[in-house]
């Protein structure tokens, strides 16, 4: 089954404790991206990747890092999480930006 | 900067009526627009894509139009049902840049 898998689904952590949210797709897609979704602000793009070893900042990259060492994986790293990064995070993949995007189930992150 | 906007945050209609949602874009000319459905706490799910040279596209009870003169796309759900209640997002980008989304319109269909 074609899918985008994020882990974990839920995470509560403390300020400053490094964490990684994993994202994996099994569709051989070149394009992957991370979004955060907050009430009233919609989906805002954090980082995106057009292919392996190619990443670029989205609208809200501050406080986040990504890497794309393999085509299927695109982890999101928060090196020193802060409470303002409490949000619902989504990973997405597609054949390219002109094709439909497939989204993961979401990761609800709470930073206390 | 390029912007994509959905003017209505919420739309309430009665079962059986046609729901019409609007998406406007500014500062760019997208080659296509996409529409997604999102249920609470879940990831968006792709519904339809329409290209700039297509005036209209249909899929079952869904219809999308693309008016490059008005810089607008309309999304219609005919014979709406309570199960259609969800948030609907439009999305697009310029060539080579990231896919961006509007904030969404939350549709509520009452029986």
Interface residues (C-beta under 8 A of the other chain):
Chain A: X4 X33 X35 X40 X41 X42 X43 X45 X48 X56 X58 X59 X88 X90 X92 X94 X97 X98 X99 X100 X101 X102 X103 X104 X105 X106 X108
Chain B: X31 X32 X34 X36 X41 X42 X43 X44 X45 X46 X49 X89 X91 X93 X95 X96 X97 X98 X99 X100 X101 X102 X103 X104
